[in-house]
Amino acid sequence: MFSRARTSGGVVSYPSDTLYEEVAFIAYHFHWSQDDILNLEHTTRQRWVAEINKINQKLI
């Protein structure tokens, strides 16, 4: 199943701390607004986080 998702009564939720981290990370690097980032599909937001991480790894 999802590595960070939690289930409670059959409902899958995404940890809010992780969501805040993703939004802050993308906003910091791309200067996108909170609303723009939150309007992304979950998988798209995670993909942008991964792409930023790749860029950062190349810079090290």
PDB file of N, CA, C, O and CB in Angstrom:
ATOM      1  N   MET A   1       0.843  -1.177   0.000  1.00  0.00           N
ATOM      2  CA  MET A   1       0.000   0.000   0.000  1.00  0.00           C
ATOM      3  C   MET A   1       0.887   1.237   0.000  1.00  0.00           C
ATOM      4  O   MET A   1       2.066   1.129  -0.335  1.00  0.00           O
ATOM      5  CB  MET A   1      -0.958   0.000   1.216  1.00  0.00           C
ATOM      6  N   PHE A   2       0.375   2.392   0.357  1.00  0.00           N
ATOM      7  CA  PHE A   2       1.114   3.638   0.362  1.00  0.00           C
ATOM      8  C   PHE A   2       2.038   3.691   1.569  1.00  0.00           C
ATOM      9  O   PHE A   2       1.625   3.387   2.688  1.00  0.00           O
ATOM     10  CB  PHE A   2       0.158   4.835   0.360  1.00  0.00           C
ATOM     11  N   SER A   3       3.282   4.076   1.343  1.00  0.00           N
ATOM     12  CA  SER A   3       4.248   4.051   2.427  1.00  0.00           C
ATOM     13  C   SER A   3       3.940   5.044   3.537  1.00  0.00           C
ATOM     14  O   SER A   3       4.230   4.765   4.700  1.00  0.00           O
ATOM     15  CB  SER A   3       5.606   4.319   1.888  1.00  0.00           C
ATOM     16  N   ARG A   4       3.359   6.201   3.210  1.00  0.00           N
ATOM     17  CA  ARG A   4       3.107   7.212   4.234  1.00  0.00           C
ATOM     18  C   ARG A   4       1.623   7.395   4.521  1.00  0.00           C
ATOM     19  O   ARG A   4       1.253   8.181   5.394  1.00  0.00           O
ATOM     20  CB  ARG A   4       3.706   8.532   3.812  1.00  0.00           C
ATOM     21  N   ALA A   5       0.794   6.696   3.815  1.00  0.00           N
ATOM     22  CA  ALA A   5      -0.641   6.847   4.018  1.00  0.00           C
ATOM     23  C   ALA A   5      -1.073   6.070   5.253  1.00  0.00           C
ATOM     24  O   ALA A   5      -0.499   5.031   5.576  1.00  0.00           O
ATOM     25  CB  ALA A   5      -1.423   6.370   2.777  1.00  0.00           C
ATOM     26  N   ARG A   6      -2.061   6.567   5.921  1.00  0.00           N
ATOM     27  CA  ARG A   6      -2.630   5.901   7.077  1.00  0.00           C
ATOM     28  C   ARG A   6      -4.081   5.584   6.779  1.00  0.00           C
ATOM     29  O   ARG A   6      -4.761   6.314   6.058  1.00  0.00           O
ATOM     30  CB  ARG A   6      -2.497   6.771   8.354  1.00  0.00           C
ATOM     31  N   THR A   7      -4.531   4.512   7.332  1.00  0.00           N
ATOM     32  CA  THR A   7      -5.931   4.170   7.149  1.00  0.00           C
ATOM     33  C   THR A   7      -6.629   4.260   8.476  1.00  0.00           C
ATOM     34  O   THR A   7      -6.063   3.940   9.521  1.00  0.00           O
ATOM     35  CB  THR A   7      -6.095   2.770   6.539  1.00  0.00           C
ATOM     36  N   SER A   8      -7.856   4.696   8.424  1.00  0.00           N
ATOM     37  CA  SER A   8      -8.693   4.773   9.610  1.00  0.00           C
ATOM     38  C   SER A   8     -10.120   4.539   9.161  1.00  0.00           C
ATOM     39  O   SER A   8     -10.739   5.410   8.550  1.00  0.00           O
ATOM     40  CB  SER A   8      -8.540   6.149  10.348  1.00  0.00           C
ATOM     41  N   GLY A   9     -10.632   3.378   9.459  1.00  0.00           N
ATOM     42  CA  GLY A   9     -11.991   3.069   9.062  1.00  0.00           C
ATOM     43  C   GLY A   9     -12.167   2.965   7.557  1.00  0.00           C
ATOM     44  O   GLY A   9     -13.256   3.220   7.042  1.00  0.00           O
ATOM     45  N   GLY A  10     -11.120   2.597   6.853  1.00  0.00           N
ATOM     46  CA  GLY A  10     -11.210   2.410   5.422  1.00  0.00           C
ATOM     47  C   GLY A  10     -10.926   3.653   4.610  1.00  0.00           C
ATOM     48  O   GLY A  10     -10.898   3.589   3.381  1.00  0.00           O
ATOM     49  N   VAL A  11     -10.715   4.789   5.264  1.00  0.00           N
ATOM     50  CA  VAL A  11     -10.419   6.030   4.555  1.00  0.00           C
ATOM     51  C   VAL A  11      -8.911   6.220   4.521  1.00  0.00           C
ATOM     52  O   VAL A  11      -8.253   6.153   5.559  1.00  0.00           O
ATOM     53  CB  VAL A  11     -11.120   7.249   5.229  1.00  0.00           C
ATOM     54  N   VAL A  12      -8.363   6.455   3.344  1.00  0.00           N
ATOM     55  CA  VAL A  12      -6.931   6.675   3.198  1.00  0.00           C
ATOM     56  C   VAL A  12      -6.685   8.171   3.279  1.00  0.00           C
ATOM     57  O   VAL A  12      -7.290   8.959   2.552  1.00  0.00           O
ATOM     58  CB  VAL A  12      -6.387   6.079   1.855  1.00  0.00           C
ATOM     59  N   SER A  13      -5.778   8.546   4.183  1.00  0.00           N
ATOM     60  CA  SER A  13      -5.452   9.964   4.320  1.00  0.00           C
ATOM     61  C   SER A  13      -3.962  10.162   4.114  1.00  0.00           C
ATOM     62  O   SER A  13      -3.170   9.234   4.276  1.00  0.00           O
ATOM     63  CB  SER A  13      -5.886  10.504   5.702  1.00  0.00           C
ATOM     64  N   TYR A  14      -3.595  11.371   3.760  1.00  0.00           N
ATOM     65  CA  TYR A  14      -2.199  11.716   3.546  1.00  0.00           C
ATOM     66  C   TYR A  14      -1.766  12.570   4.719  1.00  0.00           C
ATOM     67  O   TYR A  14      -2.447  13.542   5.048  1.00  0.00           O
ATOM     68  CB  TYR A  14      -1.983  12.458   2.183  1.00  0.00           C
ATOM     69  N   PRO A  15      -0.659  12.242   5.360  1.00  0.00           N
ATOM     70  CA  PRO A  15      -0.239  12.984   6.559  1.00  0.00           C
ATOM     71  C   PRO A  15      -0.072  14.474   6.260  1.00  0.00           C
ATOM     72  O   PRO A  15       0.596  14.854   5.298  1.00  0.00           O
ATOM     73  CB  PRO A  15       1.078  12.411   7.111  1.00  0.00           C
ATOM     74  N   SER A  16      -0.686  15.306   7.094  1.00  0.00           N
ATOM     75  CA  SER A  16      -0.626  16.750   6.845  1.00  0.00           C
ATOM     76  C   SER A  16       0.794  17.284   6.955  1.00  0.00           C
ATOM     77  O   SER A  16       1.149  18.223   6.244  1.00  0.00           O
ATOM     78  CB  SER A  16      -1.530  17.492   7.819  1.00  0.00           C
ATOM     79  N   ASP A  17       1.614  16.711   7.826  1.00  0.00           N
ATOM     80  CA  ASP A  17       3.006  17.165   7.922  1.00  0.00           C
ATOM     81  C   ASP A  17       3.730  16.966   6.594  1.00  0.00           C
ATOM     82  O   ASP A  17       4.492  17.830   6.160  1.00  0.00           O
ATOM     83  CB  ASP A  17       3.746  16.412   9.048  1.00  0.00           C
ATOM     84  N   THR A  18       3.495  15.852   5.967  1.00  0.00           N
ATOM     85  CA  THR A  18       4.124  15.572   4.678  1.00  0.00           C
ATOM     86  C   THR A  18       3.611  16.531   3.615  1.00  0.00           C
ATOM     87  O   THR A  18       4.387  17.010   2.788  1.00  0.00           O
ATOM     88  CB  THR A  18       3.865  14.119   4.252  1.00  0.00           C
ATOM     89  N   LEU A  19       2.325  16.815   3.627  1.00  0.00           N
ATOM     90  CA  LEU A  19       1.756  17.761   2.673  1.00  0.00           C
ATOM     91  C   LEU A  19       2.381  19.148   2.844  1.00  0.00           C
ATOM     92  O   LEU A  19       2.749  19.789   1.859  1.00  0.00           O
ATOM     93  CB  LEU A  19       0.230  17.839   2.843  1.00  0.00           C
ATOM     94  N   TYR A  20       2.500  19.611   4.094  1.00  0.00           N
ATOM     95  CA  TYR A  20       3.140  20.906   4.357  1.00  0.00           C
ATOM     96  C   TYR A  20       4.589  20.911   3.859  1.00  0.00           C
ATOM     97  O   TYR A  20       5.045  21.890   3.269  1.00  0.00           O
ATOM     98  CB  TYR A  20       3.097  21.230   5.866  1.00  0.00           C
ATOM     99  N   GLU A  21       5.301  19.817   4.099  1.00  0.00           N
ATOM    100  CA  GLU A  21       6.691  19.729   3.634  1.00  0.00           C
ATOM    101  C   GLU A  21       6.774  19.839   2.118  1.00  0.00           C
ATOM    102  O   GLU A  21       7.620  20.558   1.587  1.00  0.00           O
ATOM    103  CB  GLU A  21       7.328  18.414   4.096  1.00  0.00           C
ATOM    104  N   GLU A  22       5.904  19.133   1.432  1.00  0.00           N
ATOM    105  CA  GLU A  22       5.911  19.178  -0.036  1.00  0.00           C
ATOM    106  C   GLU A  22       5.598  20.576  -0.548  1.00  0.00           C
ATOM    107  O   GLU A  22       6.271  21.077  -1.450  1.00  0.00           O
ATOM    108  CB  GLU A  22       4.902  18.178  -0.607  1.00  0.00           C
ATOM    109  N   VAL A  23       4.575  21.209   0.026  1.00  0.00           N
ATOM    110  CA  VAL A  23       4.192  22.555  -0.411  1.00  0.00           C
ATOM    111  C   VAL A  23       5.333  23.537  -0.147  1.00  0.00           C
ATOM    112  O   VAL A  23       5.675  24.335  -1.020  1.00  0.00           O
ATOM    113  CB  VAL A  23       2.900  23.021   0.311  1.00  0.00           C
ATOM    114  N   ALA A  24       5.917  23.486   1.035  1.00  0.00           N
ATOM    115  CA  ALA A  24       7.013  24.394   1.377  1.00  0.00           C
ATOM    116  C   ALA A  24       8.220  24.164   0.473  1.00  0.00           C
ATOM    117  O   ALA A  24       8.865  25.119   0.040  1.00  0.00           O
ATOM    118  CB  ALA A  24       7.415  24.215   2.845  1.00  0.00           C
ATOM    119  N   PHE A  25       8.520  22.914   0.192  1.00  0.00           N
ATOM    120  CA  PHE A  25       9.671  22.554  -0.642  1.00  0.00           C
ATOM    121  C   PHE A  25       9.515  23.105  -2.050  1.00  0.00           C
ATOM    122  O   PHE A  25      10.435  23.728  -2.580  1.00  0.00           O
ATOM    123  CB  PHE A  25       9.846  21.032  -0.691  1.00  0.00           C
ATOM    124  N   ILE A  26       8.361  22.880  -2.657  1.00  0.00           N
ATOM    125  CA  ILE A  26       8.119  23.369  -4.022  1.00  0.00           C
ATOM    126  C   ILE A  26       8.058  24.890  -4.034  1.00  0.00           C
ATOM    127  O   ILE A  26       8.635  25.522  -4.918  1.00  0.00           O
ATOM    128  CB  ILE A  26       6.808  22.777  -4.594  1.00  0.00           C
ATOM    129  N   ALA A  27       7.375  25.483  -3.074  1.00  0.00           N
ATOM    130  CA  ALA A  27       7.264  26.943  -3.021  1.00  0.00           C
ATOM    131  C   ALA A  27       8.637  27.585  -2.864  1.00  0.00           C
ATOM    132  O   ALA A  27       8.924  28.605  -3.490  1.00  0.00           O
ATOM    133  CB  ALA A  27       6.346  27.373  -1.866  1.00  0.00           C
ATOM    134  N   TYR A  28       9.473  26.995  -2.039  1.00  0.00           N
ATOM    135  CA  TYR A  28      10.817  27.527  -1.810  1.00  0.00           C
ATOM    136  C   TYR A  28      11.647  27.520  -3.097  1.00  0.00           C
ATOM    137  O   TYR A  28      12.338  28.491  -3.405  1.00  0.00           O
ATOM    138  CB  TYR A  28      11.530  26.713  -0.721  1.00  0.00           C
ATOM    139  N   HIS A  29      11.570  26.425  -3.835  1.00  0.00           N
ATOM    140  CA  HIS A  29      12.412  26.278  -5.017  1.00  0.00           C
ATOM    141  C   HIS A  29      11.828  26.943  -6.256  1.00  0.00           C
ATOM    142  O   HIS A  29      12.567  27.528  -7.049  1.00  0.00           O
ATOM    143  CB  HIS A  29      12.642  24.824  -5.294  1.00  0.00           C
ATOM    144  N   PHE A  30      10.519  26.860  -6.432  1.00  0.00           N
ATOM    145  CA  PHE A  30       9.913  27.370  -7.663  1.00  0.00           C
ATOM    146  C   PHE A  30       9.143  28.673  -7.455  1.00  0.00           C
ATOM    147  O   PHE A  30       8.729  29.309  -8.424  1.00  0.00           O
ATOM    148  CB  PHE A  30       8.989  26.330  -8.243  1.00  0.00           C
ATOM    149  N   HIS A  31       8.951  29.068  -6.214  1.00  0.00           N
ATOM    150  CA  HIS A  31       8.228  30.309  -5.897  1.00  0.00           C
ATOM    151  C   HIS A  31       6.789  30.278  -6.402  1.00  0.00           C
ATOM    152  O   HIS A  31       6.223  31.314  -6.751  1.00  0.00           O
ATOM    153  CB  HIS A  31       8.953  31.509  -6.498  1.00  0.00           C
ATOM    154  N   TRP A  32       6.210  29.098  -6.437  1.00  0.00           N
ATOM    155  CA  TRP A  32       4.807  28.956  -6.809  1.00  0.00           C
ATOM    156  C   TRP A  32       3.965  29.261  -5.576  1.00  0.00           C
ATOM    157  O   TRP A  32       4.431  29.112  -4.447  1.00  0.00           O
ATOM    158  CB  TRP A  32       4.501  27.522  -7.369  1.00  0.00           C
ATOM    159  N   SER A  33       2.737  29.682  -5.793  1.00  0.00           N
ATOM    160  CA  SER A  33       1.864  29.993  -4.657  1.00  0.00           C
ATOM    161  C   SER A  33       1.355  28.708  -3.998  1.00  0.00           C
ATOM    162  O   SER A  33       1.334  27.638  -4.606  1.00  0.00           O
ATOM    163  CB  SER A  33       0.673  30.867  -5.113  1.00  0.00           C
ATOM    164  N   GLN A  34       0.951  28.850  -2.750  1.00  0.00           N
ATOM    165  CA  GLN A  34       0.399  27.710  -2.011  1.00  0.00           C
ATOM    166  C   GLN A  34      -0.801  27.137  -2.747  1.00  0.00           C
ATOM    167  O   GLN A  34      -0.923  25.919  -2.879  1.00  0.00           O
ATOM    168  CB  GLN A  34      -0.001  28.126  -0.582  1.00  0.00           C
ATOM    169  N   ASP A  35      -1.687  28.001  -3.226  1.00  0.00           N
ATOM    170  CA  ASP A  35      -2.886  27.523  -3.927  1.00  0.00           C
ATOM    171  C   ASP A  35      -2.520  26.752  -5.190  1.00  0.00           C
ATOM    172  O   ASP A  35      -3.106  25.708  -5.476  1.00  0.00           O
ATOM    173  CB  ASP A  35      -3.802  28.699  -4.283  1.00  0.00           C
ATOM    174  N   ASP A  36      -1.551  27.268  -5.944  1.00  0.00           N
ATOM    175  CA  ASP A  36      -1.136  26.569  -7.164  1.00  0.00           C
ATOM    176  C   ASP A  36      -0.612  25.173  -6.836  1.00  0.00           C
ATOM    177  O   ASP A  36      -0.920  24.207  -7.534  1.00  0.00           O
ATOM    178  CB  ASP A  36      -0.057  27.378  -7.909  1.00  0.00           C
ATOM    179  N   ILE A  37       0.170  25.076  -5.783  1.00  0.00           N
ATOM    180  CA  ILE A  37       0.758  23.781  -5.421  1.00  0.00           C
ATOM    181  C   ILE A  37      -0.311  22.831  -4.895  1.00  0.00           C
ATOM    182  O   ILE A  37      -0.311  21.645  -5.224  1.00  0.00           O
ATOM    183  CB  ILE A  37       1.868  23.964  -4.367  1.00  0.00           C
ATOM    184  N   LEU A  38      -1.214  23.349  -4.083  1.00  0.00           N
ATOM    185  CA  LEU A  38      -2.268  22.484  -3.536  1.00  0.00           C
ATOM    186  C   LEU A  38      -3.248  22.040  -4.611  1.00  0.00           C
ATOM    187  O   LEU A  38      -3.913  21.016  -4.454  1.00  0.00           O
ATOM    188  CB  LEU A  38      -3.021  23.204  -2.423  1.00  0.00           C
ATOM    189  N   ASN A  39      -3.346  22.792  -5.695  1.00  0.00           N
ATOM    190  CA  ASN A  39      -4.246  22.398  -6.782  1.00  0.00           C
ATOM    191  C   ASN A  39      -3.658  21.309  -7.677  1.00  0.00           C
ATOM    192  O   ASN A  39      -4.361  20.754  -8.522  1.00  0.00           O
ATOM    193  CB  ASN A  39      -4.591  23.605  -7.621  1.00  0.00           C
ATOM    194  N   LEU A  40      -2.383  21.004  -7.497  1.00  0.00           N
ATOM    195  CA  LEU A  40      -1.774  19.916  -8.265  1.00  0.00           C
ATOM    196  C   LEU A  40      -2.331  18.583  -7.796  1.00  0.00           C
ATOM    197  O   LEU A  40      -2.671  18.417  -6.625  1.00  0.00           O
ATOM    198  CB  LEU A  40      -0.233  19.937  -8.129  1.00  0.00           C
ATOM    199  N   GLU A  41      -2.421  17.638  -8.716  1.00  0.00           N
ATOM    200  CA  GLU A  41      -2.749  16.270  -8.321  1.00  0.00           C
ATOM    201  C   GLU A  41      -1.634  15.761  -7.407  1.00  0.00           C
ATOM    202  O   GLU A  41      -0.474  16.149  -7.546  1.00  0.00           O
ATOM    203  CB  GLU A  41      -2.926  15.337  -9.578  1.00  0.00           C
ATOM    204  N   HIS A  42      -1.998  14.902  -6.486  1.00  0.00           N
ATOM    205  CA  HIS A  42      -1.028  14.382  -5.520  1.00  0.00           C
ATOM    206  C   HIS A  42       0.206  13.803  -6.216  1.00  0.00           C
ATOM    207  O   HIS A  42       1.338  14.095  -5.832  1.00  0.00           O
ATOM    208  CB  HIS A  42      -1.681  13.311  -4.641  1.00  0.00           C
ATOM    209  N   THR A  43      -0.021  12.988  -7.234  1.00  0.00           N
ATOM    210  CA  THR A  43       1.110  12.357  -7.920  1.00  0.00           C
ATOM    211  C   THR A  43       1.953  13.387  -8.663  1.00  0.00           C
ATOM    212  O   THR A  43       3.171  13.233  -8.763  1.00  0.00           O
ATOM    213  CB  THR A  43       0.612  11.289  -8.897  1.00  0.00           C
ATOM    214  N   THR A  44       1.330  14.422  -9.178  1.00  0.00           N
ATOM    215  CA  THR A  44       2.075  15.482  -9.861  1.00  0.00           C
ATOM    216  C   THR A  44       2.929  16.254  -8.863  1.00  0.00           C
ATOM    217  O   THR A  44       4.083  16.576  -9.144  1.00  0.00           O
ATOM    218  CB  THR A  44       1.113  16.441 -10.596  1.00  0.00           C
ATOM    219  N   ARG A  45       2.359  16.551  -7.696  1.00  0.00           N
ATOM    220  CA  ARG A  45       3.114  17.268  -6.653  1.00  0.00           C
ATOM    221  C   ARG A  45       4.314  16.442  -6.223  1.00  0.00           C
ATOM    222  O   ARG A  45       5.411  16.976  -6.056  1.00  0.00           O
ATOM    223  CB  ARG A  45       2.212  17.581  -5.428  1.00  0.00           C
ATOM    224  N   GLN A  46       4.112  15.145  -6.042  1.00  0.00           N
ATOM    225  CA  GLN A  46       5.229  14.284  -5.648  1.00  0.00           C
ATOM    226  C   GLN A  46       6.293  14.224  -6.745  1.00  0.00           C
ATOM    227  O   GLN A  46       7.487  14.147  -6.457  1.00  0.00           O
ATOM    228  CB  GLN A  46       4.724  12.870  -5.326  1.00  0.00           C
ATOM    229  N   ARG A  47       5.852  14.260  -7.994  1.00  0.00           N
ATOM    230  CA  ARG A  47       6.799  14.230  -9.110  1.00  0.00           C
ATOM    231  C   ARG A  47       7.663  15.489  -9.112  1.00  0.00           C
ATOM    232  O   ARG A  47       8.866  15.413  -9.362  1.00  0.00           O
ATOM    233  CB  ARG A  47       6.052  14.091 -10.452  1.00  0.00           C
ATOM    234  N   TRP A  48       7.061  16.647  -8.838  1.00  0.00           N
ATOM    235  CA  TRP A  48       7.848  17.875  -8.770  1.00  0.00           C
ATOM    236  C   TRP A  48       8.842  17.835  -7.619  1.00  0.00           C
ATOM    237  O   TRP A  48       9.970  18.309  -7.760  1.00  0.00           O
ATOM    238  CB  TRP A  48       6.932  19.084  -8.623  1.00  0.00           C
ATOM    239  N   VAL A  49       8.444  17.281  -6.495  1.00  0.00           N
ATOM    240  CA  VAL A  49       9.370  17.127  -5.365  1.00  0.00           C
ATOM    241  C   VAL A  49      10.555  16.259  -5.784  1.00  0.00           C
ATOM    242  O   VAL A  49      11.702  16.578  -5.472  1.00  0.00           O
ATOM    243  CB  VAL A  49       8.646  16.502  -4.135  1.00  0.00           C
ATOM    244  N   ALA A  50      10.280  15.172  -6.486  1.00  0.00           N
ATOM    245  CA  ALA A  50      11.350  14.284  -6.945  1.00  0.00           C
ATOM    246  C   ALA A  50      12.270  14.991  -7.934  1.00  0.00           C
ATOM    247  O   ALA A  50      13.488  14.822  -7.881  1.00  0.00           O
ATOM    248  CB  ALA A  50      10.760  13.025  -7.587  1.00  0.00           C
ATOM    249  N   GLU A  51      11.698  15.774  -8.827  1.00  0.00           N
ATOM    250  CA  GLU A  51      12.519  16.493  -9.808  1.00  0.00           C
ATOM    251  C   GLU A  51      13.413  17.535  -9.129  1.00  0.00           C
ATOM    252  O   GLU A  51      14.578  17.690  -9.498  1.00  0.00           O
ATOM    253  CB  GLU A  51      11.622  17.174 -10.857  1.00  0.00           C
ATOM    254  N   ILE A  52      12.876  18.237  -8.151  1.00  0.00           N
ATOM    255  CA  ILE A  52      13.691  19.211  -7.410  1.00  0.00           C
ATOM    256  C   ILE A  52      14.827  18.485  -6.688  1.00  0.00           C
ATOM    257  O   ILE A  52      15.962  18.961  -6.671  1.00  0.00           O
ATOM    258  CB  ILE A  52      12.816  20.008  -6.390  1.00  0.00           C
ATOM    259  N   ASN A  53      14.516  17.326  -6.090  1.00  0.00           N
ATOM    260  CA  ASN A  53      15.566  16.545  -5.423  1.00  0.00           C
ATOM    261  C   ASN A  53      16.661  16.139  -6.398  1.00  0.00           C
ATOM    262  O   ASN A  53      17.841  16.165  -6.048  1.00  0.00           O
ATOM    263  CB  ASN A  53      14.969  15.298  -4.767  1.00  0.00           C
ATOM    264  N   LYS A  54      16.283  15.761  -7.625  1.00  0.00           N
ATOM    265  CA  LYS A  54      17.285  15.399  -8.637  1.00  0.00           C
ATOM    266  C   LYS A  54      18.187  16.590  -8.952  1.00  0.00           C
ATOM    267  O   LYS A  54      19.406  16.448  -9.047  1.00  0.00           O
ATOM    268  CB  LYS A  54      16.597  14.896  -9.927  1.00  0.00           C
ATOM    269  N   ILE A  55      17.585  17.748  -9.112  1.00  0.00           N
ATOM    270  CA  ILE A  55      18.361  18.960  -9.393  1.00  0.00           C
ATOM    271  C   ILE A  55      19.325  19.234  -8.245  1.00  0.00           C
ATOM    272  O   ILE A  55      20.501  19.522  -8.468  1.00  0.00           O
ATOM    273  CB  ILE A  55      17.425  20.177  -9.615  1.00  0.00           C
ATOM    274  N   ASN A  56      18.822  19.142  -7.018  1.00  0.00           N
ATOM    275  CA  ASN A  56      19.662  19.406  -5.854  1.00  0.00           C
ATOM    276  C   ASN A  56      20.815  18.412  -5.752  1.00  0.00           C
ATOM    277  O   ASN A  56      21.923  18.780  -5.364  1.00  0.00           O
ATOM    278  CB  ASN A  56      18.827  19.363  -4.584  1.00  0.00           C
ATOM    279  N   GLN A  57      20.554  17.151  -6.100  1.00  0.00           N
ATOM    280  CA  GLN A  57      21.617  16.131  -6.052  1.00  0.00           C
ATOM    281  C   GLN A  57      22.722  16.439  -7.061  1.00  0.00           C
ATOM    282  O   GLN A  57      23.900  16.209  -6.789  1.00  0.00           O
ATOM    283  CB  GLN A  57      21.032  14.729  -6.326  1.00  0.00           C
ATOM    284  N   LYS A  58      22.337  16.959  -8.224  1.00  0.00           N
ATOM    285  CA  LYS A  58      23.334  17.287  -9.244  1.00  0.00           C
ATOM    286  C   LYS A  58      24.200  18.466  -8.815  1.00  0.00           C
ATOM    287  O   LYS A  58      25.349  18.583  -9.241  1.00  0.00           O
ATOM    288  CB  LYS A  58      22.650  17.600 -10.576  1.00  0.00           C
ATOM    289  N   LEU A  59      23.652  19.339  -7.974  1.00  0.00           N
ATOM    290  CA  LEU A  59      24.376  20.527  -7.537  1.00  0.00           C
ATOM    291  C   LEU A  59      25.361  20.242  -6.416  1.00  0.00           C
ATOM    292  O   LEU A  59      26.247  21.049  -6.135  1.00  0.00           O
ATOM    293  CB  LEU A  59      23.405  21.579  -7.093  1.00  0.00           C
ATOM    294  N   ILE A  60      25.201  19.075  -5.770  1.00  0.00           N
ATOM    295  CA  ILE A  60      26.093  18.749  -4.638  1.00  0.00           C
ATOM    296  C   ILE A  60      27.439  18.308  -5.146  1.00  0.00           C
ATOM    297  O   ILE A  60      28.325  17.992  -4.352  1.00  0.00           O
ATOM    298  CB  ILE A  60      25.484  17.650  -3.747  1.00  0.00           C
TER     299      ILE A  60
END
